[in-house]
Amino acid sequence: MIEIKEHVPLASLTTFEIGGNARYFAEAKNENDIQDAMSWAKEHGKPYIILAGGSNVLVPDEGIEGLVINIVSQKFDISETGVHAEAGCNLLQLIRSAADAGLGGWEKLGGIPGTIGGAVRGNAGAFGPEIKDFVTWVRALDVSTGEIREFSNPECEFSYRMSHFKKHPELIIFDIHLQLQKMNSAESHHHIEETIQDRERRHIQNVRAAGSFFMNPVVPDPIREMFEKEKQVKSREGRVPAGWLIEKAGMKGARVGGAEASVQHPNYLVNADEATESEVKELAEQIRKAVFEKFGVTLTEEAVVW
Ligand SMILES: Cc1cc2nc3c(=O)[nH]c(=O)nc-3n(C[C@H](O)[C@H](O)[C@H](O)COP(=O)(O)OP(=O)(O)OC[C@H]3O[C@@H](n4cnc5c(N)ncnc54)[C@H](O)[C@@H]3O)c2cc1C
């Protein structure tokens, strides 16, 4: 039976390093552990929440009253054409292991923190490619029925930072199969390291944050045209970077307590100095208001505010 711990600090399990304790906490090393933890929550009438790599969540200052299930499954297999991985596998480690085996094509995703399960749920992407471009199928537990279901790529309903799993929190991703291309191993590793260096240069790596706090919104044509003219780039899917809107709304570098809208990357709300969850939320609210007043555009969170 899975061990249920009590009063476990959560801040150190997240990249924000913010938030209180989990009243109950279980580390799930495989799908049996996840099912055991779910049974415990049901039996004890406790709500549950899934935590994986903790790179896209903001934990409340008062902590979580229910059971936090931390997915730490680590097994993966590499075949001639792809990777089959448990949800808790670290994404960068998988990309590097695939490169060792001469498989690649997804190097630009190198450096996105967190797990492959978290990446699939949020259709993580960077510099063009998204995880959806590589997923063949996903297996998940449907907590509402107890059934384990397999989803083909189209059934995952991927779109920009969105998936069927994000719309259906009753689904817990167990494992994923990804199809990759044959690649020269050294070339693939070179490409990965180049990507990580590029991320470091842009100050989007190793930051006490949850990555981009807001999604890039679809905006009215005049705003899109203003962005394209100023930056001399074509917008993707009619979206403009939330960071650009935040900067234009005068909120770059804005601060509430220890929380700051990064100067290098205004869509990164960073824990600059012992920030609390309420300070991050207050800063997010002020940014949302400023962007709405300036552009009439509503920003929605990409980070998961628990
Ligand atoms: C410095 C930094 C840079 C970043 N750069 C990028 C980037 O370039 N591109 C990008 O897309 N994102 C980026 N992010 C955001 C983040 O890394 C991704 O969203 C990542 O995929 C989240 O994975 P995770 O394992 O950390 O998920 P967590 O933060 O642990 O969880 C996120 C959400 O997914 C749910 N979840 C996690 N695992 C499962 C599962 N197995 N089944 C069901 N639900 C699950 C959780 O309940 C939670 O709601 C960045 C974050 C940081 C801190």
The ligand as a Gaussian input file, in Angstrom:
#p B3LYP/6-31G(d) Opt

LIG

0 1
 C       11.987000      28.451000     -16.313000
 C       10.783000      27.841000     -17.004000
 C       10.721000      27.806000     -18.393000
 C        9.612000      27.251000     -19.051000
 N        9.602000      27.217000     -20.411000
 C        8.547000      26.669000     -21.059000
 C        8.526000      26.612000     -22.486000
 O        9.462000      27.035000     -23.165000
 N        7.433000      26.078000     -23.083000
 C        6.380000      25.579000     -22.369000
 O        5.416000      25.093000     -22.971000
 N        6.382000      25.618000     -21.015000
 C        7.430000      26.128000     -20.355000
 N        7.444000      26.180000     -18.972000
 C        6.278000      25.667000     -18.216000
 C        6.416000      24.195000     -17.764000
 O        7.751000      23.792000     -17.768000
 C        5.597000      23.252000     -18.639000
 O        4.252000      23.622000     -18.587000
 C        5.766000      21.783000     -18.207000
 O        5.348000      20.974000     -19.272000
 C        4.991000      21.423000     -16.949000
 O        5.329000      20.094000     -16.571000
 P        5.425000      19.664000     -15.026000
 O        5.754000      18.218000     -14.992000
 O        6.346000      20.559000     -14.295000
 O        3.922000      19.892000     -14.557000
 P        3.413000      20.463000     -13.150000
 O        3.811000      21.875000     -12.999000
 O        3.756000      19.539000     -12.041000
 O        1.836000      20.392000     -13.390000
 C        1.194000      21.257000     -14.293000
 C       -0.284000      20.839000     -14.404000
 O       -0.353000      19.578000     -15.075000
 C       -1.029000      18.611000     -14.265000
 N       -0.347000      17.333000     -14.492000
 C        0.992000      17.090000     -14.391000
 N        1.237000      15.791000     -14.684000
 C        0.044000      15.219000     -14.963000
 C       -0.358000      13.913000     -15.316000
 N        0.527000      12.907000     -15.445000
 N       -1.675000      13.665000     -15.533000
 C       -2.575000      14.669000     -15.406000
 N       -2.269000      15.932000     -15.056000
 C       -0.971000      16.202000     -14.840000
 C       -0.912000      19.130000     -12.834000
 O       -1.997000      18.698000     -12.038000
 C       -0.959000      20.640000     -13.043000
 O       -2.295000      21.050000     -13.152000
 C        8.537000      26.708000     -18.296000
 C        8.617000      26.725000     -16.892000
 C        9.728000      27.282000     -16.251000
 C        9.787000      27.268000     -14.757000

